[in-house]
Structure formats: structure tokens, C-alpha cells
Amino acid sequence: MRTILVIDDERPTLRMFELFLGAYGYTVLTAASGEDGLAVFAEQRPPIVLTDIKMPGMDGLAVLRAIKEDSPETEVVVITGHGDVDLALTALGLRATDFIDKPIRREALEAALARANARLEHAAAGANGDAIAVEHDGDVAVIAIAGSLTAASEPYLTRAVRQADEARKLLFAFSPDASINGAGLDLVAQAAEDSQGGGRPVALCGLSDNFAMVLDRLGITGRAPRFAGRREALAYLSSR
């Protein structure tokens, strides 16, 4: 099981993480400030970091920025206040790979960790370019996206959209472990807008609920409706 670093200025929260993650077999490192967290990260290099956003001194956004500059491949999951989409958007713009709300629900934490582990395994398999593929289902071009959709994905997404040019309808189908940061959101928003501007219906499916909340906030789902599964999305497109 992997090592996780948890950064939070609230000692009871750190203790909760130690007990919970330890019970799941993770090696748990903790730090009670952003400064201490970066020192632990520099020494131990854990593949996954959970950091609270709001902390005195160095806050979670500064921690996120420093870790991503040093180690872009590290999975950094930020902890925001409940419903604080603006902070989540800021964190995604700084290349956070996921976020969860406080108060932390066990189901949300387990899901975020499952996605982080899947993305690490995906990256270890060297599947960067293969993480975006085009399939066809009737008159629908399905752009299947796994792993993390980031600025580095732009050439692969551009190529996929070009391969889907002939299709009458377009579906962005994200895998259950997929994440999408600020640059990735811009890529999807632009591709959806271009397709819709050309009179081609577009839909999305598969992203987790927290990312769906961000898509709603940015108005992307207003142009490209989002569905839980591929079957529902294809049913919608077949009616268009």
C-alpha cells in the first residue's frame, strides 16, 4: 500500500486520518502546517498528498503550487469547505488532481483515494498518449478519456477531436478514475463549444460528482449535458 502525506493544522483531523488511512493499510505521514508539510514531502516523496486549503501561514494552495512545481506527477488532493466551488476551481487551476469537501465523508475520501491510486497505476503503465482514444457508436464519435486531462493532454485531445470530425454527434466519456484540472476544463469547454457551434450535439459522461459540480459551475454542462453512464448519454444523443 502506498504512502500518503496529510497536511492539516487541526490535530484531531490529522489523528482521524492516521487511524482511518492506517486501517486501510496506507503508511501515513502527517504535518500540522504547510511549511512542515513541504519539509516532509521533500524528505519522503509520497505519491499522494492530502492538504487542507485553509491553514494559517502557508495555505494549501501554496503547498499545492510548490509540490506540483517540484513533482508534477504527485497526486495532490485538496480539502475544501463544503460547497466552496471557487476554491476548488482555483486548486484545479493550480493542477490539483482532485478535491473533497469538509466535513469529510468516508465515501468521498475512499472514492478520491481510489481515483488517485488508479491514476498512479495508469501513469506507471506509461499510458499518457493512449489515455485518449476515439471509438464510434453509430453516428456518435466517443472520445474516451482516462487518467488526468491536463494541459499536457492538449495534442492528444486535439488529435481525437480531429479524428471525430466526420461524426454527426460527439460524446466525451470519462473513465471512473479520470480527473480534469483547470487546463483540461478549458480544453473540454472549447471542444464542446466548437462542436455545438457547428451544429453537432455534444454530451459528457462518467466524471465523478465533484467534478460534475465544477462543470455545472462553468456552464459546460449547459452546452454539453452530463450523464452518469455512457448508455444514458448515447440515449440522449440518439434523440437529437
C-alpha positions in Angstrom: 0.0 0.0 0.0 1.2 3.5 -0.8 2.4 6.3 1.5 0.2 9.3 2.0 1.1 12.7 3.4 -1.7 14.5 5.2 -1.3 18.3 5.9 -3.9 19.9 8.2 -3.5 22.4 11.1 -6.2 20.7 13.1 -4.6 17.9 15.2 -7.9 15.9 15.7 -8.3 15.8 11.9 -4.7 14.5 11.5 -5.4 11.9 14.1 -8.6 10.8 12.3 -6.6 10.5 9.0 -3.9 8.4 10.8 -6.5 6.0 12.2 -8.6 5.7 9.0 -5.9 5.5 6.4 -3.7 3.3 8.7 -6.6 0.9 8.9 -6.7 0.7 5.1 -3.0 -0.2 5.1 -1.5 3.1 4.0 1.7 4.4 5.5 0.5 7.8 6.9 2.8 10.8 7.3 1.3 14.0 8.9 2.2 17.6 9.2 0.4 20.4 11.0 1.4 23.3 8.8 2.2 23.9 5.1 5.8 24.6 5.9 6.2 21.3 7.8 4.3 19.5 5.1 6.8 20.6 2.4 9.7 19.5 4.5 8.2 16.1 5.0 7.4 15.9 1.3 11.0 16.8 0.3 12.3 14.0 2.6 9.8 11.2 2.0 8.4 11.9 -1.6 5.0 10.3 -1.0 3.0 9.7 -4.2 -0.2 11.1 -2.7 -0.7 14.3 -0.7 -3.9 15.4 1.0 -3.8 19.0 2.1 -6.3 21.3 3.7 -6.8 24.6 1.7 -7.3 27.0 4.6 -4.4 27.0 7.1 -2.6 29.8 8.9 0.8 30.7 7.4 1.4 28.8 4.2 -2.0 27.7 3.0 -3.0 24.7 0.9 -2.8 26.5 -2.4 0.8 27.5 -1.8 1.6 23.9 -0.7 -0.1 22.6 -3.9 1.8 25.0 -6.1 5.2 24.1 -4.5 4.6 20.3 -4.8 3.4 20.5 -8.4 6.4 22.6 -9.4 8.7 20.1 -7.8 6.9 16.9 -8.6 4.1 17.2 -11.3 3.3 13.5 -11.1 2.3 13.6 -7.4 -1.4 13.2 -6.8 -2.4 16.2 -4.7 -6.0 16.1 -3.4 -7.1 19.3 -1.7 -9.7 19.6 1.0 -12.1 22.5 0.6 -15.0 23.8 2.6 -18.4 22.3 1.8 -19.7 23.7 -1.5 -16.7 26.0 -1.9 -16.5 25.6 -5.7 -14.5 28.8 -6.2 -11.6 27.4 -4.1 -11.9 24.0 -5.9 -11.6 25.8 -9.2 -8.6 27.7 -8.1 -7.0 24.5 -6.9 -7.7 22.7 -10.2 -6.2 25.7 -12.0 -3.0 25.0 -10.0 -3.0 21.4 -11.1 -4.7 19.7 -8.2 -5.8 16.3 -9.4 -8.9 16.0 -7.1 -10.7 17.7 -4.2 -13.0 16.7 -1.4 -15.2 18.7 0.9 -15.2 19.2 4.6 -16.8 17.8 6.7 -15.1 14.8 5.2 -17.3 11.8 4.4 -15.8 8.4 4.3 -17.3 7.5 0.9 -15.9 10.7 -0.7 -12.5 10.1 0.8 -12.4 6.4 -0.3 -13.5 7.4 -3.8 -10.9 10.2 -4.1 -8.2 7.7 -3.0 -9.4 5.1 -5.4 -9.2 7.6 -8.3 -5.7 8.7 -7.2 -4.4 5.1 -7.0 -5.9 4.3 -10.4 -4.3 7.4 -12.0 -0.9 6.5 -10.5 -1.2 3.0 -11.9 -2.3 4.4 -15.2 0.8 6.7 -15.3 3.1 3.9 -14.2 1.9 1.9 -17.2 3.1 4.8 -19.4 -0.4 5.3 -20.9 -0.2 9.1 -21.4 -0.9 9.2 -25.1 -3.2 6.2 -25.0 -5.3 7.8 -22.3 -7.5 9.5 -25.0 -9.0 7.3 -27.7 -11.7 7.6 -30.3 -14.4 5.0 -30.7 -17.6 5.1 -32.9 -21.0 4.0 -31.9 -23.3 4.5 -34.9 -23.2 8.2 -35.8 -21.6 9.1 -32.4 -17.9 9.6 -32.0 -17.0 8.7 -28.5 -13.8 10.3 -27.1 -12.8 8.0 -24.2 -10.7 9.8 -21.6 -8.8 8.0 -18.8 -6.3 9.3 -16.2 -5.8 13.0 -15.9 -6.9 15.5 -18.5 -4.4 18.4 -18.3 -2.6 20.9 -20.5 -0.2 18.1 -21.5 -3.2 16.3 -22.9 -3.9 19.1 -25.5 -2.2 17.4 -28.5 -3.9 14.1 -27.8 -7.4 15.7 -27.3 -6.9 17.8 -30.4 -6.0 14.7 -32.5 -9.0 12.9 -31.1 -11.4 15.7 -31.9 -9.9 15.8 -35.4 -10.5 12.1 -35.8 -14.1 12.6 -34.8 -14.7 15.3 -37.4 -16.9 13.2 -39.6 -19.3 12.1 -36.8 -22.7 13.8 -36.5 -22.6 13.7 -32.7 -19.9 13.7 -30.0 -19.6 12.2 -26.6 -16.8 12.8 -24.1 -16.7 9.6 -22.0 -14.5 9.8 -18.9 -13.4 6.7 -17.0 -14.4 6.4 -13.3 -10.8 7.3 -12.2 -10.5 10.3 -14.5 -9.7 13.8 -13.2 -9.6 17.1 -15.0 -7.7 20.2 -13.9 -8.1 23.8 -14.9 -6.4 23.4 -18.3 -8.4 20.3 -19.0 -11.6 22.0 -18.3 -10.7 24.7 -20.8 -9.9 22.1 -23.4 -13.3 20.3 -23.0 -15.2 23.6 -22.8 -13.6 24.8 -26.1 -14.2 21.4 -27.9 -17.8 21.4 -26.7 -18.3 25.0 -27.9 -16.7 24.3 -31.3 -18.9 21.2 -31.8 -22.1 22.9 -30.7 -21.2 25.9 -32.9 -21.0 23.6 -35.8 -24.5 22.2 -35.1 -23.2 18.9 -33.6 -24.9 17.7 -30.4 -22.4 17.0 -27.6 -22.7 15.2 -24.3 -20.4 14.1 -21.4 -20.5 11.1 -19.1 -18.5 9.4 -16.4 -16.9 12.1 -14.4 -17.4 11.9 -10.6 -20.0 14.1 -8.9 -17.5 16.6 -7.5 -16.1 17.3 -11.0 -19.6 17.4 -12.3 -20.3 20.2 -9.8 -17.4 22.2 -11.3 -18.6 21.6 -14.9 -22.0 22.9 -13.9 -20.4 26.0 -12.3 -18.5 26.7 -15.5 -21.6 26.3 -17.6 -20.1 23.4 -19.6 -23.0 21.1 -18.9 -25.3 23.8 -20.2 -23.7 23.2 -23.7 -22.9 19.6 -23.3 -25.3 17.7 -20.8 -23.6 15.3 -18.5 -24.9 11.8 -17.7 -23.7 9.2 -15.2 -23.2 6.5 -17.7 -22.5 6.0 -21.4 -25.8 4.3 -22.1 -27.8 7.3 -20.8 -25.6 9.7 -22.8 -26.0 7.7 -26.0 -29.7 7.6 -25.5 -29.8 11.4 -25.2 -27.7 11.8 -28.3 -29.9 9.4 -30.3 -32.8 11.7 -29.6 -31.1 14.7 -31.0 
